[in-house]
Amino acid sequence: MMGRVFGALLLADPPELSAEDLASRLQASRSSISQSTRMLVQAGLIERRRRRGERRDYFRVKPGAWDTMVRQRVQALRTLRKVAERGLEIMATGSPESRRDLEEMRDYFEFWEHELLPLFFEKLEERQMAKGEP
């Protein structure tokens, strides 16, 4: 349901929809819309807004949502690397065979963190600068 709500907001014109609008468009219950929007707001992908003089909440895709999503995934990669490192500490006296999978996991996520992600963010910044974006 979260994907459906996010998709509806990506396609919305005007770009803001109320919970009632979302429930109607998606033929979904208000409770599922409420739960999905709450989770998407917490994830930093959408934002809740109020229009002056109205009591109803409206939702829209949060500017910079993609950056938020990628940075959350980067943090998850770091966490996985740290889990592998901790496992290797615990298994410090283990055989090479017993440590192999954890070493592979650590090396894999370390490569992402130290080689691929810096290049990704560098290229993204270059592209944004070329387009005149902040």
N, CA, C and O atoms as CSV, one atom per row, in Angstrom:
chain,resi,resn,atom,element,x,y,z
A,1,MET,N,N,0.825,-1.185,0.000
A,1,MET,CA,C,0.000,0.000,0.000
A,1,MET,C,C,0.876,1.258,0.000
A,1,MET,O,O,0.526,2.267,-0.612
A,2,MET,N,N,2.010,1.186,0.689
A,2,MET,CA,C,2.886,2.363,0.698
A,2,MET,C,C,3.327,2.722,-0.712
A,2,MET,O,O,3.366,3.900,-1.065
A,3,GLY,N,N,3.655,1.732,-1.514
A,3,GLY,CA,C,4.063,1.978,-2.897
A,3,GLY,C,C,2.945,2.581,-3.712
A,3,GLY,O,O,3.183,3.454,-4.547
A,4,ARG,N,N,1.738,2.131,-3.481
A,4,ARG,CA,C,0.589,2.674,-4.212
A,4,ARG,C,C,0.348,4.132,-3.823
A,4,ARG,O,O,0.082,4.973,-4.682
A,5,VAL,N,N,0.442,4.430,-2.518
A,5,VAL,CA,C,0.257,5.811,-2.056
A,5,VAL,C,C,1.352,6.698,-2.634
A,5,VAL,O,O,1.072,7.786,-3.137
A,6,PHE,N,N,2.590,6.238,-2.563
A,6,PHE,CA,C,3.701,7.028,-3.087
A,6,PHE,C,C,3.534,7.244,-4.585
A,6,PHE,O,O,3.744,8.351,-5.081
A,7,GLY,N,N,3.162,6.202,-5.300
A,7,GLY,CA,C,2.933,6.319,-6.741
A,7,GLY,C,C,1.830,7.307,-7.061
A,7,GLY,O,O,1.962,8.101,-7.992
A,8,ALA,N,N,0.740,7.269,-6.302
A,8,ALA,CA,C,-0.372,8.207,-6.525
A,8,ALA,C,C,0.094,9.640,-6.319
A,8,ALA,O,O,-0.303,10.540,-7.059
A,9,LEU,N,N,0.933,9.850,-5.316
A,9,LEU,CA,C,1.431,11.207,-5.060
A,9,LEU,C,C,2.425,11.653,-6.133
A,9,LEU,O,O,2.479,12.834,-6.476
A,10,LEU,N,N,3.199,10.728,-6.654
A,10,LEU,CA,C,4.120,11.079,-7.746
A,10,LEU,C,C,3.358,11.528,-8.989
A,10,LEU,O,O,3.830,12.385,-9.736
A,11,LEU,N,N,2.185,10.950,-9.207
A,11,LEU,CA,C,1.397,11.244,-10.410
A,11,LEU,C,C,0.343,12.322,-10.193
A,11,LEU,O,O,-0.345,12.716,-11.135
A,12,ALA,N,N,0.213,12.798,-8.964
A,12,ALA,CA,C,-0.868,13.725,-8.624
A,12,ALA,C,C,-0.709,15.076,-9.317
A,12,ALA,O,O,0.384,15.638,-9.392
A,13,ASP,N,N,-1.827,15.571,-9.816
A,13,ASP,CA,C,-1.878,16.916,-10.403
A,13,ASP,C,C,-3.218,17.526,-10.024
A,13,ASP,O,O,-4.240,17.145,-10.595
A,14,PRO,N,N,-3.247,18.452,-9.089
A,14,PRO,CA,C,-2.133,19.126,-8.400
A,14,PRO,C,C,-1.361,18.151,-7.514
A,14,PRO,O,O,-1.848,17.066,-7.198
A,15,PRO,N,N,-0.146,18.552,-7.115
A,15,PRO,CA,C,0.756,17.625,-6.443
A,15,PRO,C,C,0.400,17.271,-5.005
A,15,PRO,O,O,1.122,16.493,-4.382
A,16,GLU,N,N,-0.667,17.804,-4.464
A,16,GLU,CA,C,-1.078,17.498,-3.102
A,16,GLU,C,C,-2.426,16.780,-3.116
A,16,GLU,O,O,-3.349,17.172,-3.830
A,17,LEU,N,N,-2.518,15.725,-2.314
A,17,LEU,CA,C,-3.769,14.993,-2.182
A,17,LEU,C,C,-4.094,14.810,-0.706
A,17,LEU,O,O,-3.194,14.634,0.116
A,18,SER,N,N,-5.357,14.850,-0.378
A,18,SER,CA,C,-5.792,14.572,0.991
A,18,SER,C,C,-5.876,13.065,1.180
A,18,SER,O,O,-5.827,12.305,0.212
A,19,ALA,N,N,-6.002,12.643,2.420
A,19,ALA,CA,C,-6.179,11.216,2.708
A,19,ALA,C,C,-7.445,10.702,2.036
A,19,ALA,O,O,-7.482,9.576,1.542
A,20,GLU,N,N,-8.479,11.532,2.021
A,20,GLU,CA,C,-9.725,11.146,1.371
A,20,GLU,C,C,-9.524,10.955,-0.126
A,20,GLU,O,O,-10.032,10.002,-0.716
A,21,ASP,N,N,-8.774,11.876,-0.737
A,21,ASP,CA,C,-8.459,11.756,-2.163
A,21,ASP,C,C,-7.710,10.462,-2.449
A,21,ASP,O,O,-8.017,9.751,-3.406
A,22,LEU,N,N,-6.725,10.166,-1.609
A,22,LEU,CA,C,-5.931,8.952,-1.795
A,22,LEU,C,C,-6.797,7.704,-1.644
A,22,LEU,O,O,-6.704,6.777,-2.449
A,23,ALA,N,N,-7.630,7.684,-0.623
A,23,ALA,CA,C,-8.498,6.522,-0.397
A,23,ALA,C,C,-9.423,6.304,-1.584
A,23,ALA,O,O,-9.647,5.170,-2.007
A,24,SER,N,N,-9.954,7.384,-2.114
A,24,SER,CA,C,-10.859,7.280,-3.255
A,24,SER,C,C,-10.121,6.811,-4.507
A,24,SER,O,O,-10.575,5.895,-5.191
A,25,ARG,N,N,-8.995,7.433,-4.802
A,25,ARG,CA,C,-8.238,7.081,-6.013
A,25,ARG,C,C,-7.720,5.640,-5.976
A,25,ARG,O,O,-7.682,4.952,-6.996
A,26,LEU,N,N,-7.327,5.206,-4.789
A,26,LEU,CA,C,-6.720,3.886,-4.661
A,26,LEU,C,C,-7.723,2.815,-4.238
A,26,LEU,O,O,-7.378,1.639,-4.123
A,27,GLN,N,N,-8.958,3.232,-4.010
A,27,GLN,CA,C,-9.997,2.322,-3.529
A,27,GLN,C,C,-9.483,1.535,-2.322
A,27,GLN,O,O,-9.497,0.304,-2.294
A,28,ALA,N,N,-9.037,2.290,-1.343
A,28,ALA,CA,C,-8.441,1.711,-0.139
A,28,ALA,C,C,-9.118,2.288,1.098
A,28,ALA,O,O,-9.761,3.337,1.039
A,29,SER,N,N,-8.968,1.601,2.195
A,29,SER,CA,C,-9.567,2.071,3.445
A,29,SER,C,C,-8.794,3.263,3.984
A,29,SER,O,O,-7.611,3.434,3.691
A,30,ARG,N,N,-9.466,4.078,4.767
A,30,ARG,CA,C,-8.819,5.231,5.391
A,30,ARG,C,C,-7.701,4.779,6.320
A,30,ARG,O,O,-6.666,5.439,6.416
A,31,SER,N,N,-7.906,3.647,7.010
A,31,SER,CA,C,-6.875,3.185,7.941
A,31,SER,C,C,-5.602,2.771,7.194
A,31,SER,O,O,-4.502,3.041,7.677
A,32,SER,N,N,-5.724,2.130,6.043
A,32,SER,CA,C,-4.527,1.749,5.290
A,32,SER,C,C,-3.831,2.987,4.725
A,32,SER,O,O,-2.603,3.038,4.665
A,33,ILE,N,N,-4.612,3.979,4.312
A,33,ILE,CA,C,-4.021,5.244,3.844
A,33,ILE,C,C,-3.303,5.938,4.993
A,33,ILE,O,O,-2.191,6.440,4.829
A,34,SER,N,N,-3.941,5.963,6.152
A,34,SER,CA,C,-3.350,6.612,7.321
A,34,SER,C,C,-2.034,5.946,7.702
A,34,SER,O,O,-1.036,6.626,7.941
A,35,GLN,N,N,-2.033,4.628,7.759
A,35,GLN,CA,C,-0.820,3.896,8.118
A,35,GLN,C,C,0.278,4.124,7.079
A,35,GLN,O,O,1.434,4.339,7.440
A,36,SER,N,N,-0.070,4.079,5.811
A,36,SER,CA,C,0.921,4.254,4.744
A,36,SER,C,C,1.500,5.658,4.741
A,36,SER,O,O,2.714,5.828,4.625
A,37,THR,N,N,0.645,6.665,4.869
A,37,THR,CA,C,1.157,8.042,4.871
A,37,THR,C,C,2.030,8.285,6.095
A,37,THR,O,O,3.046,8.975,6.001
A,38,ARG,N,N,1.650,7.732,7.235
A,38,ARG,CA,C,2.461,7.908,8.449
A,38,ARG,C,C,3.861,7.316,8.230
A,38,ARG,O,O,4.861,7.932,8.597
A,39,MET,N,N,3.927,6.142,7.641
A,39,MET,CA,C,5.227,5.491,7.408
A,39,MET,C,C,6.044,6.247,6.358
A,39,MET,O,O,7.262,6.366,6.492
A,40,LEU,N,N,5.390,6.751,5.324
A,40,LEU,CA,C,6.096,7.508,4.292
A,40,LEU,C,C,6.600,8.849,4.825
A,40,LEU,O,O,7.671,9.312,4.432
A,41,VAL,N,N,5.831,9.471,5.716
A,41,VAL,CA,C,6.294,10.713,6.358
A,41,VAL,C,C,7.511,10.409,7.220
A,41,VAL,O,O,8.503,11.136,7.166
A,42,GLN,N,N,7.449,9.342,8.017
A,42,GLN,CA,C,8.586,8.968,8.873
A,42,GLN,C,C,9.820,8.638,8.058
A,42,GLN,O,O,10.942,8.900,8.492
A,43,ALA,N,N,9.623,8.066,6.883
A,43,ALA,CA,C,10.748,7.715,6.014
A,43,ALA,C,C,11.319,8.941,5.306
A,43,ALA,O,O,12.373,8.855,4.677
A,44,GLY,N,N,10.635,10.079,5.403
A,44,GLY,CA,C,11.120,11.301,4.769
A,44,GLY,C,C,10.809,11.391,3.289
A,44,GLY,O,O,11.391,12.216,2.585
A,45,LEU,N,N,9.888,10.546,2.798
A,45,LEU,CA,C,9.576,10.539,1.368
A,45,LEU,C,C,8.407,11.443,1.007
A,45,LEU,O,O,8.339,11.946,-0.114
A,46,ILE,N,N,7.487,11.658,1.943
A,46,ILE,CA,C,6.376,12.572,1.695
A,46,ILE,C,C,6.269,13.519,2.877
A,46,ILE,O,O,6.861,13.295,3.932
A,47,GLU,N,N,5.503,14.580,2.677
A,47,GLU,CA,C,5.271,15.508,3.780
A,47,GLU,C,C,3.792,15.802,3.899
A,47,GLU,O,O,3.044,15.778,2.922
A,48,ARG,N,N,3.396,16.079,5.132
A,48,ARG,CA,C,2.021,16.440,5.464
A,48,ARG,C,C,1.950,17.958,5.511
A,48,ARG,O,O,2.809,18.618,6.095
A,49,ARG,N,N,0.912,18.499,4.886
A,49,ARG,CA,C,0.751,19.953,4.843
A,49,ARG,C,C,-0.683,20.312,5.161
A,49,ARG,O,O,-1.600,19.512,4.974
A,50,ARG,N,N,-0.861,21.519,5.642
A,50,ARG,CA,C,-2.197,22.058,5.872
A,50,ARG,C,C,-2.369,23.308,5.029
A,50,ARG,O,O,-1.462,24.132,4.914
A,51,ARG,N,N,-3.534,23.429,4.452
A,51,ARG,CA,C,-3.853,24.642,3.709
A,51,ARG,C,C,-4.504,25.626,4.662
A,51,ARG,O,O,-5.275,25.250,5.545
A,52,ARG,N,N,-4.179,26.876,4.466
A,52,ARG,CA,C,-4.710,27.923,5.325
A,52,ARG,C,C,-6.242,27.867,5.330
A,52,ARG,O,O,-6.885,27.836,4.281
A,53,GLY,N,N,-6.797,27.855,6.529
A,53,GLY,CA,C,-8.246,27.870,6.683
A,53,GLY,C,C,-8.905,26.502,6.572
A,53,GLY,O,O,-10.126,26.397,6.685
A,54,GLU,N,N,-8.112,25.445,6.350
A,54,GLU,CA,C,-8.682,24.098,6.261
A,54,GLU,C,C,-8.143,23.237,7.394
A,54,GLU,O,O,-7.029,23.445,7.876
A,55,ARG,N,N,-8.943,22.278,7.808
A,55,ARG,CA,C,-8.533,21.385,8.890
A,55,ARG,C,C,-7.987,20.063,8.355
A,55,ARG,O,O,-7.441,19.263,9.115
A,56,ARG,N,N,-8.128,19.839,7.100
A,56,ARG,CA,C,-7.724,18.570,6.492
A,56,ARG,C,C,-6.238,18.610,6.147
A,56,ARG,O,O,-5.696,19.653,5.784
A,57,ASP,N,N,-5.603,17.467,6.267
A,57,ASP,CA,C,-4.192,17.318,5.896
A,57,ASP,C,C,-4.091,16.938,4.426
A,57,ASP,O,O,-4.935,16.224,3.884
A,58,TYR,N,N,-3.036,17.436,3.800
A,58,TYR,CA,C,-2.713,17.078,2.431
A,58,TYR,C,C,-1.305,16.496,2.420
A,58,TYR,O,O,-0.470,16.834,3.259
A,59,PHE,N,N,-1.062,15.630,1.473
A,59,PHE,CA,C,0.236,14.971,1.367
A,59,PHE,C,C,0.820,15.222,-0.005
A,59,PHE,O,O,0.099,15.326,-0.997
A,60,ARG,N,N,2.145,15.318,-0.048
A,60,ARG,CA,C,2.843,15.457,-1.319
A,60,ARG,C,C,4.223,14.843,-1.178
A,60,ARG,O,O,4.724,14.648,-0.071
A,61,VAL,N,N,4.825,14.544,-2.314
A,61,VAL,CA,C,6.193,14.030,-2.307
A,61,VAL,C,C,7.090,15.136,-1.772
A,61,VAL,O,O,7.008,16.284,-2.207
A,62,LYS,N,N,7.926,14.784,-0.846
A,62,LYS,CA,C,8.811,15.764,-0.218
A,62,LYS,C,C,9.965,16.095,-1.155
A,62,LYS,O,O,10.612,15.193,-1.687
A,63,PRO,N,N,10.227,17.378,-1.359
A,63,PRO,CA,C,11.404,17.729,-2.164
A,63,PRO,C,C,12.654,17.083,-1.564
A,63,PRO,O,O,12.862,17.120,-0.351
A,64,GLY,N,N,13.470,16.500,-2.416
A,64,GLY,CA,C,14.669,15.812,-1.943
A,64,GLY,C,C,14.403,14.395,-1.462
A,64,GLY,O,O,15.257,13.793,-0.812
A,65,ALA,N,N,13.229,13.854,-1.774
A,65,ALA,CA,C,12.863,12.517,-1.292
A,65,ALA,C,C,13.849,11.455,-1.747
A,65,ALA,O,O,14.162,10.527,-1.001
A,66,TRP,N,N,14.333,11.594,-2.964
A,66,TRP,CA,C,15.245,10.570,-3.490
A,66,TRP,C,C,16.559,10.579,-2.733
A,66,TRP,O,O,17.123,9.524,-2.447
A,67,ASP,N,N,17.040,11.752,-2.412
A,67,ASP,CA,C,18.275,11.865,-1.653
A,67,ASP,C,C,18.094,11.241,-0.271
A,67,ASP,O,O,18.970,10.526,0.216
A,68,THR,N,N,16.956,11.516,0.352
A,68,THR,CA,C,16.656,10.931,1.659
A,68,THR,C,C,16.661,9.414,1.579
A,68,THR,O,O,17.249,8.740,2.425
A,69,MET,N,N,16.007,8.882,0.561
A,69,MET,CA,C,15.911,7.444,0.415
A,69,MET,C,C,17.297,6.817,0.223
A,69,MET,O,O,17.607,5.800,0.843
A,70,VAL,N,N,18.121,7.412,-0.625
A,70,VAL,CA,C,19.452,6.861,-0.880
A,70,VAL,C,C,20.306,6.947,0.379
A,70,VAL,O,O,21.024,6.001,0.704
A,71,ARG,N,N,20.238,8.056,1.081
A,71,ARG,CA,C,21.055,8.201,2.291
A,71,ARG,C,C,20.631,7.208,3.378
A,71,ARG,O,O,21.472,6.748,4.151
A,72,GLN,N,N,19.345,6.873,3.446
A,72,GLN,CA,C,18.897,5.842,4.382
A,72,GLN,C,C,19.470,4.490,3.993
A,72,GLN,O,O,19.869,3.710,4.858
A,73,ARG,N,N,19.512,4.211,2.714
A,73,ARG,CA,C,20.075,2.947,2.247
A,73,ARG,C,C,21.582,2.897,2.519
A,73,ARG,O,O,22.124,1.844,2.855
A,74,VAL,N,N,22.244,4.032,2.374
A,74,VAL,CA,C,23.674,4.098,2.676
A,74,VAL,C,C,23.896,3.750,4.150
A,74,VAL,O,O,24.819,3.006,4.482
A,75,GLN,N,N,23.064,4.280,5.017
A,75,GLN,CA,C,23.192,3.979,6.440
A,75,GLN,C,C,22.972,2.489,6.693
A,75,GLN,O,O,23.643,1.890,7.533
A,76,ALA,N,N,22.032,1.897,5.964
A,76,ALA,CA,C,21.794,0.453,6.108
A,76,ALA,C,C,23.023,-0.340,5.671
A,76,ALA,O,O,23.362,-1.342,6.302
A,77,LEU,N,N,23.695,0.090,4.604
A,77,LEU,CA,C,24.919,-0.586,4.164
A,77,LEU,C,C,26.006,-0.505,5.233
A,77,LEU,O,O,26.711,-1.481,5.492
A,78,ARG,N,N,26.132,0.668,5.847
A,78,ARG,CA,C,27.119,0.827,6.919
A,78,ARG,C,C,26.806,-0.104,8.080
A,78,ARG,O,O,27.701,-0.720,8.658
A,79,THR,N,N,25.533,-0.198,8.410
A,79,THR,CA,C,25.114,-1.066,9.510
A,79,THR,C,C,25.457,-2.525,9.207
A,79,THR,O,O,25.950,-3.245,10.075
A,80,LEU,N,N,25.196,-2.952,7.983
A,80,LEU,CA,C,25.512,-4.327,7.604
A,80,LEU,C,C,27.013,-4.601,7.667
A,80,LEU,O,O,27.435,-5.676,8.094
A,81,ARG,N,N,27.817,-3.628,7.243
A,81,ARG,CA,C,29.274,-3.783,7.344
A,81,ARG,C,C,29.691,-3.918,8.802
A,81,ARG,O,O,30.530,-4.752,9.140
A,82,LYS,N,N,29.103,-3.095,9.661
A,82,LYS,CA,C,29.445,-3.149,11.085
A,82,LYS,C,C,29.012,-4.470,11.719
A,82,LYS,O,O,29.699,-4.997,12.594
A,83,VAL,N,N,27.882,-4.999,11.279
A,83,VAL,CA,C,27.424,-6.311,11.775
A,83,VAL,C,C,28.457,-7.379,11.412
A,83,VAL,O,O,28.819,-8.215,12.240
A,84,ALA,N,N,28.919,-7.340,10.176
A,84,ALA,CA,C,29.925,-8.319,9.745
A,84,ALA,C,C,31.210,-8.153,10.541
A,84,ALA,O,O,31.817,-9.141,10.954
A,85,GLU,N,N,31.627,-6.908,10.760
A,85,GLU,CA,C,32.848,-6.675,11.530
A,85,GLU,C,C,32.701,-7.192,12.958
A,85,GLU,O,O,33.628,-7.786,13.510
A,86,ARG,N,N,31.547,-6.965,13.542
A,86,ARG,CA,C,31.304,-7.454,14.914
A,86,ARG,C,C,31.316,-8.981,14.931
A,86,ARG,O,O,31.869,-9.588,15.848
A,87,GLY,N,N,30.716,-9.594,13.932
A,87,GLY,CA,C,30.740,-11.053,13.848
A,87,GLY,C,C,32.156,-11.584,13.748
A,87,GLY,O,O,32.492,-12.603,14.351
A,88,LEU,N,N,32.982,-10.888,12.983
A,88,LEU,CA,C,34.384,-11.308,12.849
A,88,LEU,C,C,35.144,-11.144,14.163
A,88,LEU,O,O,36.023,-11.947,14.473
A,89,GLU,N,N,34.814,-10.119,14.930
A,89,GLU,CA,C,35.424,-9.957,16.253
A,89,GLU,C,C,35.052,-11.124,17.154
A,89,GLU,O,O,35.893,-11.666,17.872
A,90,ILE,N,N,33.786,-11.501,17.104
A,90,ILE,CA,C,33.303,-12.606,17.938
A,90,ILE,C,C,33.970,-13.915,17.523
A,90,ILE,O,O,34.268,-14.766,18.362
A,91,MET,N,N,34.196,-14.064,16.236
A,91,MET,CA,C,34.781,-15.303,15.705
A,91,MET,C,C,36.280,-15.167,15.463
A,91,MET,O,O,36.831,-15.842,14.593
A,92,ALA,N,N,36.934,-14.314,16.215
A,92,ALA,CA,C,38.354,-14.026,15.987
A,92,ALA,C,C,39.212,-15.280,15.983
A,92,ALA,O,O,40.198,-15.342,15.248
A,93,THR,N,N,38.875,-16.256,16.761
A,93,THR,CA,C,39.677,-17.479,16.824
A,93,THR,C,C,39.093,-18.594,15.967
A,93,THR,O,O,39.564,-19.730,16.023
A,94,GLY,N,N,38.085,-18.285,15.187
A,94,GLY,CA,C,37.461,-19.296,14.334
A,94,GLY,C,C,38.329,-19.658,13.148
A,94,GLY,O,O,39.282,-18.955,12.811
A,95,SER,N,N,37.986,-20.748,12.535
A,95,SER,CA,C,38.731,-21.198,11.360
A,95,SER,C,C,38.451,-20.266,10.178
A,95,SER,O,O,37.423,-19.590,10.145
A,96,PRO,N,N,39.368,-20.233,9.212
A,96,PRO,CA,C,39.133,-19.404,8.024
A,96,PRO,C,C,37.832,-19.762,7.314
A,96,PRO,O,O,37.157,-18.889,6.768
A,97,GLU,N,N,37.483,-21.038,7.322
A,97,GLU,CA,C,36.243,-21.452,6.669
A,97,GLU,C,C,35.013,-20.878,7.374
A,97,GLU,O,O,34.036,-20.488,6.734
A,98,SER,N,N,35.085,-20.837,8.706
A,98,SER,CA,C,33.930,-20.333,9.452
A,98,SER,C,C,33.806,-18.811,9.346
A,98,SER,O,O,32.723,-18.266,9.558
A,99,ARG,N,N,34.883,-18.132,9.028
A,99,ARG,CA,C,34.879,-16.670,8.927
A,99,ARG,C,C,34.626,-16.185,7.495
A,99,ARG,O,O,34.327,-15.010,7.285
A,100,ARG,N,N,34.746,-17.080,6.518
A,100,ARG,CA,C,34.689,-16.718,5.102
A,100,ARG,C,C,33.450,-15.888,4.732
A,100,ARG,O,O,33.587,-14.847,4.090
A,101,ASP,N,N,32.263,-16.322,5.118
A,101,ASP,CA,C,31.043,-15.613,4.731
A,101,ASP,C,C,30.974,-14.210,5.337
A,101,ASP,O,O,30.539,-13.263,4.682
A,102,LEU,N,N,31.407,-14.087,6.593
A,102,LEU,CA,C,31.414,-12.760,7.226
A,102,LEU,C,C,32.443,-11.839,6.580
A,102,LEU,O,O,32.193,-10.644,6.418
A,103,GLU,N,N,33.588,-12.386,6.215
A,103,GLU,CA,C,34.605,-11.578,5.543
A,103,GLU,C,C,34.096,-11.103,4.183
A,103,GLU,O,O,34.300,-9.953,3.792
A,104,GLU,N,N,33.435,-12.006,3.477
A,104,GLU,CA,C,32.871,-11.630,2.179
A,104,GLU,C,C,31.819,-10.535,2.350
A,104,GLU,O,O,31.786,-9.575,1.581
A,105,MET,N,N,30.968,-10.683,3.353
A,105,MET,CA,C,29.939,-9.673,3.631
A,105,MET,C,C,30.574,-8.328,3.961
A,105,MET,O,O,30.169,-7.295,3.428
A,106,ARG,N,N,31.571,-8.344,4.842
A,106,ARG,CA,C,32.256,-7.103,5.217
A,106,ARG,C,C,32.900,-6.444,4.007
A,106,ARG,O,O,32.758,-5.240,3.794
A,107,ASP,N,N,33.610,-7.244,3.217
A,107,ASP,CA,C,34.306,-6.707,2.049
A,107,ASP,C,C,33.325,-6.132,1.033
A,107,ASP,O,O,33.580,-5.082,0.442
A,108,TYR,N,N,32.225,-6.809,0.835
A,108,TYR,CA,C,31.210,-6.360,-0.120
A,108,TYR,C,C,30.658,-4.995,0.284
A,108,TYR,O,O,30.634,-4.072,-0.531
A,109,PHE,N,N,30.214,-4.859,1.536
A,109,PHE,CA,C,29.625,-3.595,1.961
A,109,PHE,C,C,30.666,-2.502,2.150
A,109,PHE,O,O,30.360,-1.318,2.002
A,110,GLU,N,N,31.890,-2.890,2.474
A,110,GLU,CA,C,32.981,-1.919,2.555
A,110,GLU,C,C,33.278,-1.338,1.170
A,110,GLU,O,O,33.532,-0.142,1.029
A,111,PHE,N,N,33.244,-2.200,0.157
A,111,PHE,CA,C,33.454,-1.737,-1.217
A,111,PHE,C,C,32.383,-0.730,-1.608
A,111,PHE,O,O,32.700,0.324,-2.160
A,112,TRP,N,N,31.127,-1.034,-1.333
A,112,TRP,CA,C,30.035,-0.090,-1.625
A,112,TRP,C,C,30.269,1.236,-0.916
A,112,TRP,O,O,30.170,2.307,-1.514
A,113,GLU,N,N,30.582,1.138,0.372
A,113,GLU,CA,C,30.710,2.346,1.194
A,113,GLU,C,C,31.899,3.220,0.793
A,113,GLU,O,O,31.792,4.446,0.772
A,114,HIS,N,N,33.015,2.596,0.479
A,114,HIS,CA,C,34.241,3.381,0.253
A,114,HIS,C,C,34.594,3.610,-1.210
A,114,HIS,O,O,35.375,4.511,-1.514
A,115,GLU,N,N,34.049,2.832,-2.108
A,115,GLU,CA,C,34.386,2.980,-3.523
A,115,GLU,C,C,33.212,3.489,-4.360
A,115,GLU,O,O,33.331,4.505,-5.045
A,116,LEU,N,N,32.102,2.797,-4.307
A,116,LEU,CA,C,30.982,3.124,-5.199
A,116,LEU,C,C,30.169,4.327,-4.736
A,116,LEU,O,O,29.826,5.186,-5.549
A,117,LEU,N,N,29.859,4.401,-3.456
A,117,LEU,CA,C,29.009,5.500,-2.984
A,117,LEU,C,C,29.664,6.873,-3.123
A,117,LEU,O,O,28.997,7.812,-3.557
A,118,PRO,N,N,30.947,7.028,-2.771
A,118,PRO,CA,C,31.559,8.347,-2.994
A,118,PRO,C,C,31.518,8.764,-4.465
A,118,PRO,O,O,31.277,9.930,-4.777
A,119,LEU,N,N,31.750,7.816,-5.358
A,119,LEU,CA,C,31.681,8.112,-6.792
A,119,LEU,C,C,30.261,8.492,-7.200
A,119,LEU,O,O,30.060,9.432,-7.969
A,120,PHE,N,N,29.279,7.754,-6.681
A,120,PHE,CA,C,27.882,8.055,-6.966
A,120,PHE,C,C,27.533,9.479,-6.542
A,120,PHE,O,O,26.980,10.243,-7.332
A,121,PHE,N,N,27.854,9.840,-5.297
A,121,PHE,CA,C,27.506,11.176,-4.808
A,121,PHE,C,C,28.288,12.266,-5.537
A,121,PHE,O,O,27.764,13.360,-5.749
A,122,GLU,N,N,29.523,11.987,-5.919
A,122,GLU,CA,C,30.307,12.950,-6.693
A,122,GLU,C,C,29.653,13.211,-8.049
A,122,GLU,O,O,29.487,14.362,-8.451
A,123,LYS,N,N,29.286,12.145,-8.748
A,123,LYS,CA,C,28.652,12.285,-10.067
A,123,LYS,C,C,27.286,12.961,-9.954
A,123,LYS,O,O,26.921,13.775,-10.802
A,124,LEU,N,N,26.545,12.628,-8.925
A,124,LEU,CA,C,25.243,13.257,-8.720
A,124,LEU,C,C,25.393,14.758,-8.493
A,124,LEU,O,O,24.646,15.557,-9.057
A,125,GLU,N,N,26.360,15.132,-7.668
A,125,GLU,CA,C,26.600,16.548,-7.405
A,125,GLU,C,C,27.028,17.282,-8.674
A,125,GLU,O,O,26.585,18.404,-8.921
A,126,GLU,N,N,27.888,16.653,-9.480
A,126,GLU,CA,C,28.312,17.264,-10.739
A,126,GLU,C,C,27.111,17.488,-11.658
A,126,GLU,O,O,26.982,18.531,-12.298
A,127,ARG,N,N,26.256,16.502,-11.705
A,127,ARG,CA,C,25.067,16.600,-12.567
A,127,ARG,C,C,24.120,17.709,-12.080
A,127,ARG,O,O,23.579,18.470,-12.883
A,128,GLN,N,N,23.930,17.787,-10.770
A,128,GLN,CA,C,23.064,18.833,-10.226
A,128,GLN,C,C,23.643,20.218,-10.472
A,128,GLN,O,O,22.915,21.156,-10.799
A,129,MET,N,N,24.945,20.341,-10.316
A,129,MET,CA,C,25.597,21.635,-10.565
A,129,MET,C,C,25.458,22.041,-12.021
A,129,MET,O,O,25.227,23.212,-12.323
A,130,ALA,N,N,25.597,21.082,-12.924
A,130,ALA,CA,C,25.477,21.365,-14.357
A,130,ALA,C,C,24.063,21.820,-14.707
A,130,ALA,O,O,23.872,22.611,-15.631
A,131,LYS,N,N,23.076,21.321,-13.971
A,131,LYS,CA,C,21.685,21.715,-14.204
A,131,LYS,C,C,21.316,22.996,-13.447
A,131,LYS,O,O,20.219,23.530,-13.609
A,132,GLY,N,N,22.257,23.483,-12.612
A,132,GLY,CA,C,21.985,24.692,-11.821
A,132,GLY,C,C,21.180,24.432,-10.577
A,132,GLY,O,O,20.585,25.354,-10.019
A,133,GLU,N,N,21.151,23.173,-10.123
A,133,GLU,CA,C,20.431,22.830,-8.893
A,133,GLU,C,C,21.363,22.961,-7.712
A,133,GLU,O,O,22.577,22.812,-7.855
A,134,PRO,N,N,20.804,23.241,-6.534
A,134,PRO,CA,C,21.655,23.378,-5.337
A,134,PRO,C,C,22.240,22.063,-4.883
A,134,PRO,O,O,22.973,22.022,-3.894
